């Protein structure tokens, strides 16, 4: 998994553990008379959560969790402000606090499940989406094209001479190259584009709301980034990395398989023509 994915999973697990511990502490106060409600409020109010990692790459958002945590803080303030020194917490008030706790734990578990689902669709080496989630995405975009006539492009991308990287420098360096290339893909694409690792050194890019000209501009930005950012090697020196691209504009008479096939044919022409270039498929 990428750092962001790992951090998000650790964040959710940490919040679950923290709330379980908090709930145990709360019930100690419920069972015993509260001598100082103000002090109890200070010790029981859940701390503001640490900043969560950015939820990119399909990871779930935390907006609902933030809302529920603020509701719990407000409920605790009201309950403890009305508590009488030397008296236990009223049962109805305890029920109100417990209800908020249950809502928070349910949302944390939902986020935990959503994270597991999202992570299962991501390639653990590159952090990009896996091939198995590609077809649903293309079918969805083709359906949107039919309904709205708003175009999109697909590009097949292949790292040039990648086999030589593995043969010369070993698979650890090969993995490092794949991670670096995936990072440049993420940096170069627009926020609404998608990228998938097809396997090995091959990637598919879905360029949404794009005609061939726009798609070529985005890919050229990526091509230049790769060309101008050689990868530092562990034992010194750098490794130049380039890639070839086959670009195709989706049309309403295509299905997902045809779209990928046409992009792959254009990629073959890019490699045949000398690599480190973009070739757009001609209309048939």
C-alpha positions in Angstrom: 0.0 0.0 0.0 1.0 3.6 -0.4 1.9 5.8 2.6 -1.5 7.5 2.3 -3.4 4.2 2.4 -1.4 2.9 5.3 -1.8 6.2 7.2 -5.5 6.1 6.7 -5.9 2.6 7.9 -3.8 3.3 11.0 -5.8 6.5 11.6 -9.1 4.6 11.6 -7.8 1.8 13.8 -6.4 4.4 16.2 -9.7 6.2 16.5 -11.5 2.9 17.2 -9.1 2.1 20.0 -9.3 5.6 21.4 -13.1 5.5 21.6 -13.2 2.1 23.2 -10.9 3.4 25.9 -13.0 6.6 26.2 -16.2 4.6 26.7 -14.6 2.6 29.5 -13.6 5.9 31.2 -17.1 7.4 30.7 -18.8 4.5 32.5 -16.5 4.9 35.5 -17.9 8.3 35.8 -21.5 7.1 35.3 -21.2 4.4 38.0 -19.7 6.8 40.6 -20.9 10.2 41.9 -19.3 13.1 40.1 -17.5 15.4 42.6 -16.4 18.0 40.1 -18.5 18.1 36.8 -16.2 20.8 35.3 -13.1 18.6 35.8 -15.0 15.6 34.5 -15.9 17.6 31.4 -12.2 18.5 30.8 -11.1 14.9 31.2 -13.9 13.3 29.3 -14.4 15.5 26.2 -12.8 13.6 23.3 -9.7 15.4 22.1 -9.8 17.1 18.7 -8.8 14.3 16.3 -5.3 14.4 14.7 -5.4 15.6 11.1 -6.4 12.7 9.0 -4.5 11.8 5.9 -5.8 13.1 2.6 -8.5 10.6 1.3 -7.4 10.3 -2.3 -7.2 7.2 -4.5 -10.8 6.2 -3.7 -10.4 6.2 0.1 -13.5 7.2 2.1 -14.0 10.7 3.4 -14.4 11.5 7.1 -16.9 14.4 7.0 -19.6 12.4 8.8 -17.2 11.3 11.5 -16.2 14.9 12.2 -19.8 15.9 12.5 -20.6 13.0 14.9 -17.6 13.8 17.1 -18.6 17.4 17.4 -22.2 16.3 18.4 -20.7 14.0 21.1 -18.7 16.9 22.5 -21.8 19.1 22.6 -23.8 16.4 24.2 -21.2 15.8 26.9 -21.0 19.6 27.7 -24.8 19.7 28.2 -24.9 16.5 30.3 -22.0 17.5 32.6 -23.1 21.1 32.9 -26.4 19.9 34.4 -24.8 17.2 36.6 -24.9 17.9 40.4 -21.8 17.5 42.5 -21.9 14.2 44.4 -24.6 12.7 42.2 -24.3 10.1 39.5 -25.2 10.9 35.9 -28.9 10.7 35.0 -29.8 7.6 33.1 -31.4 9.5 30.3 -28.3 11.6 29.9 -26.2 8.5 29.9 -28.3 7.1 27.2 -27.9 10.2 25.1 -24.1 10.1 25.4 -24.0 6.3 24.7 -26.2 6.9 21.6 -23.6 9.3 20.2 -20.9 6.8 21.0 -22.7 4.1 19.1 -23.2 6.4 16.1 -19.5 7.2 16.1 -18.4 3.6 16.3 -20.8 2.6 13.5 -19.3 5.4 11.3 -15.8 4.3 12.2 -16.6 0.7 11.3 -18.2 1.9 8.0 -15.0 3.8 7.2 -13.0 0.8 8.1 -15.0 -1.4 5.7 -14.9 1.3 3.0 -11.1 1.5 3.4 -10.8 -2.2 3.0 -12.8 -2.2 -0.1 -10.9 0.7 -1.6 -7.6 -0.7 -0.7 -8.5 -4.1 -2.3 -9.0 -2.2 -5.6 -5.6 -0.5 -5.4 -2.3 -2.0 -6.7 -0.2 -2.4 -3.5 3.0 -1.4 -5.3 1.9 1.8 -7.1 -1.2 2.9 -5.3 -3.0 3.1 -8.6 -6.3 1.3 -9.3 -6.1 -2.3 -10.4 -7.1 -3.7 -13.7 -10.1 -5.5 -12.2 -11.8 -2.1 -11.5 -11.1 -0.8 -15.0 -14.0 -2.3 -16.9 -16.8 -0.9 -14.7 -15.2 2.5 -15.0 -15.1 2.3 -18.8 -18.6 1.0 -19.0 -19.8 3.9 -16.8 -18.0 6.5 -18.9 -19.3 5.0 -22.2 -22.8 5.2 -20.7 -22.3 8.8 -19.8 -21.0 9.5 -23.3 -24.2 8.0 -24.7 -26.4 10.1 -22.4 -24.6 13.4 -22.5 -22.4 13.3 -25.6 -19.5 14.5 -23.4 -16.4 12.8 -24.7 -13.5 11.1 -23.1 -10.2 9.4 -24.1 -8.3 6.3 -23.1 -4.6 5.9 -23.3 -2.4 2.8 -23.0 1.0 3.6 -21.5 4.1 1.4 -21.5 7.5 2.1 -19.7 10.1 2.0 -22.4 12.7 -0.9 -22.2 11.5 -1.9 -18.7 12.7 -5.4 -19.1 16.3 -4.1 -19.4 15.8 -2.3 -16.1 15.0 -5.5 -14.3 17.7 -7.5 -16.1 20.4 -4.8 -15.5 19.5 -3.5 -12.0 17.3 -6.1 -10.5 13.6 -6.2 -9.5 14.0 -4.0 -6.5 15.1 -1.1 -8.8 12.3 -2.2 -11.1 9.8 -1.8 -8.3 11.3 1.6 -7.5 10.8 2.7 -11.1 7.2 1.6 -11.1 6.5 3.6 -7.9 8.2 6.6 -9.3 6.3 6.4 -12.6 3.0 6.0 -10.8 3.8 9.1 -8.8 4.4 11.1 -11.9 1.2 9.8 -13.4 -0.7 11.0 -10.3 1.0 14.4 -10.4 0.4 14.9 -14.2 -3.2 13.9 -14.5 -6.2 16.2 -13.8 -8.1 15.6 -10.6 -11.0 13.9 -12.4 -8.9 11.5 -14.5 -8.2 7.9 -13.5 -5.2 5.6 -13.9 -5.0 1.9 -13.7 -2.0 -0.5 -13.5 -2.7 -3.1 -16.2 0.1 -5.4 -15.1 3.9 -5.3 -15.3 5.0 -1.9 -16.8 1.7 -1.2 -18.6 -0.9 1.4 -17.4 -4.2 2.6 -18.7 -5.3 6.2 -18.3 -8.9 7.4 -18.5 -9.0 11.0 -19.5 -12.5 12.3 -18.8 -14.1 15.3 -20.3 -11.4 15.3 -23.0 -11.1 15.3 -26.8 -8.0 14.1 -28.5 -6.3 17.4 -28.3 -6.9 17.8 -24.6 -5.9 14.2 -24.0 -2.6 14.7 -25.9 -1.8 17.8 -23.9 -2.2 15.9 -20.6 -0.2 12.9 -21.8 2.5 15.2 -23.2 2.8 16.8 -19.7 3.3 13.3 -18.3 5.7 12.3 -21.0 7.9 15.4 -20.4 7.8 14.8 -16.6 9.1 11.3 -17.0 11.8 12.3 -19.5 13.1 15.1 -17.4 13.1 13.3 -14.0 15.6 10.4 -14.1 15.4 8.2 -11.1 18.3 8.2 -8.6 19.8 4.7 -8.1 20.5 3.3 -4.7 24.2 2.9 -5.5 24.6 6.2 -7.2 23.8 7.6 -10.6 20.4 8.0 -12.2 18.2 5.9 -14.5 16.5 7.7 -17.4 12.9 6.7 -17.8 10.6 7.3 -20.7 7.2 5.9 -21.8 5.2 5.4 -24.9 1.5 6.2 -25.2 -1.4 5.1 -27.5 -4.4 7.4 -27.3 -7.9 6.9 -28.6 -11.1 9.0 -28.4 -14.1 7.0 -27.2 -17.1 7.0 -29.5 -20.7 5.7 -29.0 -20.2 2.7 -31.2 -17.4 1.3 -29.1 -17.6 -1.0 -26.1 -15.0 -1.2 -23.4 -13.0 -4.0 -25.0 -12.9 -2.2 -28.3 -11.7 1.0 -26.6 -8.8 -0.8 -24.9 -7.9 -2.7 -28.0 -7.7 0.5 -30.1 -5.6 2.2 -27.5 -3.3 -0.8 -27.4 -2.9 -0.8 -31.2 -1.9 2.9 -31.0 0.6 2.1 -28.3 2.1 -0.5 -30.6 2.5 2.2 -33.3 4.2 4.5 -30.7 6.7 1.8 -29.8 7.3 0.8 -33.4 7.9 4.5 -34.3 10.8 4.8 -31.8 9.2 5.0 -28.3 8.9 8.0 -26.0 6.1 9.4 -28.0 2.3 9.7 -28.2 0.3 8.2 -31.1 -3.4 8.9 -31.5 -5.5 6.2 -33.1 -7.1 7.2 -36.4 -10.8 7.1 -36.7 -12.1 3.9 -38.5 
